[in-house]
């Protein structure tokens, strides 16, 4: 089955202190999305779509696009590669963009920007996260089973394995029952404390969260029919942005949560045998580099992903 890997790489990475999407953290200078691409293709994916800022195109092609164009799928065909831009050109004409706004409109808008080049089942990921080999196998197999509309899937991770000792993180906190998503709440300020406890500390509160709480790391699987819902959700979001709000984001977990709540979408929650890790803060870099080095040494990956 043909399936696309859609990589969201247009974010600014403000808390990281640099462009973490292209930080060479592997033992041979590999960037994190190279591992995602490698794992996705060996799981069965046949297309890779980069969602980037326009000024990133040349850099992205040089870092991994050119090599990717020479790779083959399970069927021996060349991997298809597409680049799409997340910028203000895709914003409907009715919305007047504030002059002070510089950031993109969030993950739901990012995926919507890929609409014209995604006509097959697809998986959405963050560029700066490592999801694990097993996760791609599981989501590809689930995409093969999904009907054309009304259902989606996601890979969930335990909260304890996704927090950072270096500062707060944002996570989609999920309610899951019998393998199905019942609800999701985007929680923007989750903190890990020295005693191992985890809490939502937004607005000065301290609401403890169970370490085994399932969270979304933006690892979603959709049918292309989801683009109709995305367009409606994004237009509604723009209609309701408060005047002068230059930081509001249209978030994919929130859209999925609303559709689930209304009974318009069923989402299966998959569990991966692998650990997630990523770089929210620059201080996380050394741990990620060590994790990747170990995966090369134990044979999960070849000596270099670039040979």
C-alpha positions as CSV (number, residue, x, y, z in Angstrom):
1,X,0.0,0.0,0.0
2,X,1.2,3.5,-0.8
3,X,1.5,5.8,2.2
4,X,3.1,9.1,2.9
5,X,5.2,10.3,5.8
6,X,4.4,14.0,6.4
7,X,7.1,15.8,8.4
8,X,6.3,19.1,10.2
9,X,9.6,21.0,10.1
10,X,8.5,24.7,9.8
11,X,8.4,25.4,13.6
12,X,10.9,27.9,15.0
13,X,12.0,25.8,18.0
14,X,12.1,28.8,20.3
15,X,12.7,27.0,23.5
16,X,15.5,25.0,22.0
17,X,17.5,28.2,21.2
18,X,18.2,27.3,17.6
19,X,17.0,25.4,14.5
20,X,16.8,22.0,16.2
21,X,15.2,20.4,13.1
22,X,18.5,20.5,11.4
23,X,20.9,20.0,14.3
24,X,23.2,17.1,13.4
25,X,22.8,15.0,16.6
26,X,23.6,11.5,15.2
27,X,27.1,10.0,15.4
28,X,27.7,10.9,11.7
29,X,25.9,14.2,11.8
30,X,22.5,12.7,11.1
31,X,19.5,15.0,12.0
32,X,16.6,13.5,13.8
33,X,14.2,13.4,10.8
34,X,16.7,11.1,9.0
35,X,15.9,8.4,11.5
36,X,12.2,9.0,11.0
37,X,12.6,8.7,7.3
38,X,14.8,5.6,7.5
39,X,12.3,3.9,9.9
40,X,9.2,4.9,7.8
41,X,10.6,3.6,4.5
42,X,11.6,0.2,6.0
43,X,8.1,0.0,7.5
44,X,6.5,0.4,4.0
45,X,6.0,4.2,3.4
46,X,6.5,5.3,-0.1
47,X,6.5,9.1,0.0
48,X,8.0,11.8,2.2
49,X,6.5,15.3,2.4
50,X,8.5,18.0,4.1
51,X,6.5,20.9,5.5
52,X,9.0,23.8,5.8
53,X,9.4,27.5,5.6
54,X,10.3,28.7,2.0
55,X,13.8,29.7,3.0
56,X,14.5,26.1,4.3
57,X,14.1,24.4,0.9
58,X,17.7,24.4,-0.3
59,X,19.0,23.4,3.2
60,X,16.5,20.6,3.5
61,X,17.2,19.2,0.1
62,X,21.0,19.3,0.9
63,X,20.6,17.7,4.3
64,X,18.4,14.8,3.4
65,X,16.2,15.4,0.3
66,X,18.9,14.6,-2.3
67,X,19.8,11.3,-0.6
68,X,16.2,10.4,-0.1
69,X,15.5,10.8,-3.8
70,X,17.9,7.9,-4.5
71,X,16.2,5.6,-2.0
72,X,13.8,2.8,-3.0
73,X,10.6,1.5,-1.4
74,X,9.8,-2.1,-0.6
75,X,8.5,-2.5,-4.1
76,X,11.8,-1.3,-5.7
77,X,10.3,2.0,-6.8
78,X,11.9,5.4,-6.1
79,X,10.7,7.1,-3.0
80,X,8.6,10.2,-3.9
81,X,9.7,13.4,-2.3
82,X,7.6,16.6,-1.9
83,X,8.3,20.0,-0.4
84,X,5.4,22.2,0.8
85,X,5.6,25.6,2.5
86,X,3.9,26.6,5.7
87,X,3.6,30.4,5.2
88,X,0.9,33.0,5.1
89,X,0.1,32.5,1.4
90,X,-2.3,29.6,2.4
91,X,-4.3,31.7,4.8
92,X,-7.9,32.5,3.5
93,X,-8.3,36.0,2.2
94,X,-11.0,37.0,4.7
95,X,-8.4,37.0,7.5
96,X,-6.2,40.0,7.9
97,X,-2.8,38.9,9.3
98,X,-1.5,41.2,12.0
99,X,1.7,43.0,10.9
100,X,3.5,41.9,14.0
101,X,2.8,38.2,13.5
102,X,5.9,36.1,12.4
103,X,5.1,32.6,13.6
104,X,3.2,30.0,11.6
105,X,-0.4,29.1,12.6
106,X,0.4,25.8,14.3
107,X,0.3,22.1,13.5
108,X,-3.3,21.9,12.0
109,X,-2.4,24.6,9.6
110,X,0.9,22.9,8.8
111,X,-0.8,19.6,7.8
112,X,-3.4,21.5,5.7
113,X,-0.6,23.0,3.7
114,X,0.3,19.5,2.4
115,X,-3.2,18.9,1.0
116,X,-2.3,19.3,-2.7
117,X,0.4,16.6,-2.6
118,X,-1.1,14.0,-0.3
119,X,-3.7,11.7,-1.8
120,X,-2.9,8.5,0.1
121,X,-3.1,7.4,3.7
122,X,-0.5,9.4,5.7
123,X,1.3,9.7,8.9
124,X,2.2,13.0,10.5
125,X,5.2,13.6,12.7
126,X,7.3,16.3,14.3
127,X,10.7,16.8,12.7
128,X,12.5,17.0,16.0
129,X,11.2,13.8,17.7
130,X,12.5,10.3,17.7
131,X,9.6,7.8,17.7
132,X,11.2,4.4,17.4
133,X,11.3,1.7,14.8
134,X,8.3,-0.2,16.1
135,X,6.1,2.9,16.0
136,X,6.3,3.2,12.2
137,X,5.6,-0.5,11.7
138,X,2.6,-0.3,13.9
139,X,1.1,2.8,12.4
140,X,1.7,1.6,8.8
141,X,-0.1,-1.6,9.5
142,X,-3.0,0.3,11.1
143,X,-3.2,2.7,8.1
144,X,-3.6,-0.4,5.9
145,X,-6.7,-1.4,7.9
146,X,-8.4,2.0,8.2
147,X,-11.5,2.8,6.1
148,X,-11.4,5.9,3.8
149,X,-13.2,8.2,6.3
150,X,-14.4,8.5,9.9
151,X,-11.4,6.8,11.5
152,X,-7.8,7.8,12.3
153,X,-5.0,6.5,14.5
154,X,-2.2,7.7,16.7
155,X,0.8,6.3,18.5
156,X,0.7,7.1,22.2
157,X,3.6,7.4,24.7
158,X,3.7,7.3,28.5
159,X,4.1,10.8,29.9
160,X,7.0,9.8,32.1
161,X,9.1,9.0,28.9
162,X,8.4,12.4,27.3
163,X,9.2,15.0,29.9
164,X,12.4,17.0,30.3
165,X,14.3,17.8,33.5
166,X,15.5,20.9,31.7
167,X,12.1,22.7,31.7
168,X,8.4,22.5,30.9
169,X,7.0,20.7,27.9
170,X,3.7,20.8,25.9
171,X,1.9,17.5,25.5
172,X,-1.5,16.3,24.3
173,X,-2.9,14.5,27.4
174,X,-5.2,11.7,26.3
175,X,-8.1,9.8,27.7
176,X,-8.0,6.3,26.4
177,X,-10.4,3.4,26.9
178,X,-10.1,-0.1,25.2
179,X,-7.6,1.2,22.7
180,X,-9.7,4.2,21.6
181,X,-9.2,7.9,22.1
182,X,-12.0,9.4,24.2
183,X,-10.5,12.9,24.5
184,X,-7.3,14.9,24.3
185,X,-6.3,18.1,26.0
186,X,-3.4,20.2,24.8
187,X,-1.5,20.9,28.1
188,X,1.1,23.6,27.5
189,X,3.2,23.6,30.7
190,X,4.0,20.2,32.1
191,X,6.9,20.0,34.6
192,X,9.0,17.1,35.9
193,X,10.1,17.6,39.5
194,X,13.2,16.3,41.2
195,X,11.2,13.7,43.2
196,X,9.9,12.2,39.9
197,X,6.4,13.7,40.1
198,X,4.9,15.4,37.1
199,X,2.4,18.2,37.1
200,X,0.6,20.7,34.9
201,X,1.8,24.1,36.3
202,X,0.1,26.4,33.9
203,X,-1.2,29.7,35.4
204,X,0.5,29.0,38.7
205,X,-1.5,25.7,39.4
206,X,0.0,22.4,40.4
207,X,-2.2,19.6,38.9
208,X,-0.4,16.3,39.2
209,X,-0.4,13.9,36.3
210,X,0.1,10.1,36.5
211,X,3.5,9.1,35.0
212,X,1.8,6.5,32.9
213,X,-0.7,8.9,31.4
214,X,-0.9,8.4,27.6
215,X,0.1,11.5,25.7
216,X,0.2,12.4,22.0
217,X,3.5,13.4,20.5
218,X,1.9,14.4,17.2
219,X,2.3,11.0,15.7
220,X,-1.0,10.7,13.8
221,X,-2.3,8.5,11.0
222,X,-5.0,9.8,8.7
223,X,-6.9,9.2,5.5
224,X,-6.7,12.0,3.0
225,X,-10.4,12.8,3.6
226,X,-9.2,14.5,6.9
227,X,-8.2,17.5,4.8
228,X,-11.8,18.6,4.5
229,X,-12.2,18.6,8.2
230,X,-8.8,20.5,8.6
231,X,-9.9,23.2,6.2
232,X,-13.2,23.8,8.1
233,X,-11.4,23.7,11.5
234,X,-8.7,26.2,10.4
235,X,-11.3,28.7,8.9
236,X,-13.3,28.5,12.1
237,X,-10.1,29.1,14.1
238,X,-9.3,32.2,12.1
239,X,-12.9,33.6,12.6
240,X,-12.5,33.3,16.3
241,X,-9.0,34.6,16.9
242,X,-9.1,37.5,19.4
243,X,-8.1,40.9,17.9
244,X,-4.4,41.5,18.3
245,X,-3.5,37.9,19.2
246,X,-0.3,37.3,17.3
247,X,0.6,34.0,18.9
248,X,-2.6,32.0,18.6
249,X,-2.0,28.5,17.1
250,X,-4.4,26.1,15.4
251,X,-3.3,22.8,16.9
252,X,-3.8,19.3,15.5
253,X,-4.6,17.6,18.8
254,X,-7.3,20.1,19.5
255,X,-8.9,19.5,16.1
256,X,-8.8,15.7,16.7
257,X,-10.3,16.1,20.2
258,X,-13.2,18.2,18.9
259,X,-14.0,15.7,16.2
260,X,-13.8,12.8,18.7
261,X,-16.1,14.7,21.1
262,X,-18.7,15.3,18.4
263,X,-18.6,11.6,17.3
264,X,-17.3,12.5,13.9
265,X,-13.9,10.7,14.2
266,X,-12.8,7.4,15.9
267,X,-9.1,7.2,16.7
268,X,-7.3,4.0,17.6
269,X,-4.4,4.4,20.1
270,X,-1.4,2.3,19.3
271,X,1.4,1.6,21.8
272,X,5.0,1.4,20.7
273,X,7.6,-1.0,22.2
274,X,10.2,1.8,21.7
275,X,11.0,4.9,23.7
276,X,10.3,8.4,22.4
277,X,13.0,11.0,22.9
278,X,13.4,14.5,21.5
279,X,15.0,17.9,22.0
280,X,12.8,20.6,23.6
281,X,15.7,22.4,25.2
282,X,19.3,22.6,24.0
283,X,20.3,20.8,27.2
284,X,18.5,17.7,26.0
285,X,20.9,17.4,23.1
286,X,23.6,15.3,24.8
287,X,21.1,12.7,26.1
288,X,19.6,12.4,22.6
289,X,23.1,12.0,21.0
290,X,23.9,9.2,23.5
291,X,20.7,7.4,22.8
292,X,21.3,7.5,19.1
293,X,24.8,6.3,19.5
294,X,23.6,3.3,21.5
295,X,21.1,2.5,18.7
296,X,23.8,2.4,16.1
297,X,26.1,0.3,18.3
298,X,23.3,-2.3,19.0
299,X,22.5,-2.7,15.3
300,X,19.1,-1.0,15.3
301,X,20.7,1.3,12.6
302,X,23.7,0.8,10.3
303,X,27.0,2.5,11.1
304,X,25.8,5.5,9.1
305,X,22.4,6.5,7.7
306,X,24.3,8.4,5.0
307,X,26.1,5.5,3.3
